[in-house]
Amino acid sequence: MAVNSSADVTASGSVVTVPSGYYANATTKAVSAGAVSVPAKTISVTPGITLNSSTGAISVSVSSSSSISPSVMAGYVSSGTAGTVTVSGSSSMTLTTKAAATVYPSSADQTIASRYYLTGT
């Protein structure tokens, strides 16, 4: 029968291997604890404004990206995994244009349509 000691017991990740045999003394083996650090977070935003000089149209756009990278140190971590999560998206909008409007002084109500960008002179 093999006589074993704590030197024969191994720990790798979440597995502790205890070979069969006789242990003359009580044996223990510590498994180093893993740790998770605060994730690194990166946010990138790119705004844009474009003016079309021939039509007068104004376009506004924005795109963004967010990346989170958690970090796990060596050792046993009971659950979860590490990796990078990236979320991105964009949006754009163009203002509706309308030729210049002429407004004459008058006692009558006059309406200039809303949600239009007036072009011209």
Contacts in CASP RR format, 6 or more apart in sequence:
PFRMAT RR
TARGET T0000
AUTHOR 0000-0000-0000
METHOD contacts of the structure
MODEL  1
MAVNSSADVTASGSVVTVPSGYYANATTKAVSAGAVSVPAKTISVTPGIT
LNSSTGAISVSVSSSSSISPSVMAGYVSSGTAGTVTVSGSSSMTLTTKAA
ATVYPSSADQTIASRYYLTGT
1 21 0 8 1.000
1 22 0 8 1.000
2 19 0 8 1.000
2 20 0 8 1.000
2 21 0 8 1.000
2 22 0 8 1.000
3 21 0 8 1.000
3 22 0 8 1.000
3 23 0 8 1.000
3 24 0 8 1.000
4 19 0 8 1.000
4 21 0 8 1.000
4 22 0 8 1.000
4 23 0 8 1.000
4 27 0 8 1.000
5 23 0 8 1.000
5 24 0 8 1.000
5 25 0 8 1.000
5 27 0 8 1.000
6 27 0 8 1.000
6 28 0 8 1.000
6 29 0 8 1.000
8 19 0 8 1.000
9 16 0 8 1.000
9 17 0 8 1.000
9 18 0 8 1.000
9 19 0 8 1.000
9 27 0 8 1.000
9 29 0 8 1.000
10 16 0 8 1.000
10 17 0 8 1.000
10 29 0 8 1.000
11 17 0 8 1.000
11 29 0 8 1.000
11 30 0 8 1.000
11 31 0 8 1.000
11 32 0 8 1.000
13 31 0 8 1.000
13 75 0 8 1.000
13 76 0 8 1.000
14 31 0 8 1.000
14 76 0 8 1.000
14 78 0 8 1.000
16 29 0 8 1.000
16 31 0 8 1.000
18 27 0 8 1.000
31 75 0 8 1.000
31 76 0 8 1.000
32 74 0 8 1.000
32 75 0 8 1.000
32 76 0 8 1.000
33 75 0 8 1.000
33 76 0 8 1.000
34 72 0 8 1.000
34 73 0 8 1.000
34 74 0 8 1.000
34 75 0 8 1.000
34 76 0 8 1.000
34 77 0 8 1.000
35 72 0 8 1.000
35 73 0 8 1.000
35 77 0 8 1.000
36 70 0 8 1.000
36 71 0 8 1.000
36 72 0 8 1.000
36 73 0 8 1.000
36 77 0 8 1.000
36 82 0 8 1.000
37 70 0 8 1.000
37 71 0 8 1.000
37 72 0 8 1.000
37 73 0 8 1.000
39 68 0 8 1.000
39 69 0 8 1.000
39 70 0 8 1.000
39 71 0 8 1.000
40 68 0 8 1.000
40 69 0 8 1.000
40 71 0 8 1.000
41 66 0 8 1.000
41 67 0 8 1.000
41 68 0 8 1.000
41 69 0 8 1.000
42 65 0 8 1.000
42 66 0 8 1.000
42 67 0 8 1.000
42 68 0 8 1.000
42 69 0 8 1.000
43 64 0 8 1.000
43 65 0 8 1.000
43 66 0 8 1.000
43 67 0 8 1.000
44 64 0 8 1.000
44 65 0 8 1.000
44 66 0 8 1.000
45 62 0 8 1.000
45 63 0 8 1.000
45 64 0 8 1.000
46 62 0 8 1.000
46 63 0 8 1.000
46 64 0 8 1.000
47 60 0 8 1.000
47 61 0 8 1.000
47 62 0 8 1.000
48 60 0 8 1.000
48 61 0 8 1.000
48 62 0 8 1.000
49 58 0 8 1.000
49 59 0 8 1.000
49 60 0 8 1.000
49 61 0 8 1.000
50 58 0 8 1.000
50 59 0 8 1.000
50 61 0 8 1.000
51 57 0 8 1.000
51 58 0 8 1.000
51 59 0 8 1.000
52 58 0 8 1.000
52 59 0 8 1.000
55 97 0 8 1.000
55 119 0 8 1.000
56 97 0 8 1.000
56 117 0 8 1.000
56 119 0 8 1.000
57 94 0 8 1.000
57 95 0 8 1.000
57 97 0 8 1.000
57 117 0 8 1.000
58 94 0 8 1.000
58 95 0 8 1.000
58 117 0 8 1.000
59 92 0 8 1.000
59 93 0 8 1.000
59 94 0 8 1.000
59 95 0 8 1.000
60 92 0 8 1.000
60 93 0 8 1.000
60 94 0 8 1.000
60 95 0 8 1.000
61 90 0 8 1.000
61 91 0 8 1.000
61 92 0 8 1.000
61 93 0 8 1.000
62 90 0 8 1.000
62 91 0 8 1.000
62 92 0 8 1.000
63 88 0 8 1.000
63 89 0 8 1.000
63 90 0 8 1.000
63 91 0 8 1.000
64 88 0 8 1.000
64 89 0 8 1.000
64 90 0 8 1.000
65 86 0 8 1.000
65 87 0 8 1.000
65 88 0 8 1.000
65 89 0 8 1.000
66 86 0 8 1.000
66 87 0 8 1.000
66 88 0 8 1.000
67 84 0 8 1.000
67 85 0 8 1.000
67 86 0 8 1.000
67 87 0 8 1.000
68 84 0 8 1.000
68 85 0 8 1.000
68 86 0 8 1.000
69 83 0 8 1.000
69 84 0 8 1.000
70 82 0 8 1.000
70 83 0 8 1.000
71 82 0 8 1.000
72 81 0 8 1.000
72 82 0 8 1.000
95 116 0 8 1.000
95 117 0 8 1.000
96 115 0 8 1.000
96 116 0 8 1.000
96 117 0 8 1.000
97 116 0 8 1.000
97 117 0 8 1.000
97 118 0 8 1.000
97 119 0 8 1.000
98 113 0 8 1.000
98 116 0 8 1.000
98 117 0 8 1.000
98 118 0 8 1.000
98 119 0 8 1.000
99 118 0 8 1.000
99 119 0 8 1.000
99 120 0 8 1.000
100 118 0 8 1.000
100 119 0 8 1.000
100 120 0 8 1.000
100 121 0 8 1.000
101 112 0 8 1.000
101 118 0 8 1.000
103 110 0 8 1.000
103 112 0 8 1.000
112 118 0 8 1.000
END
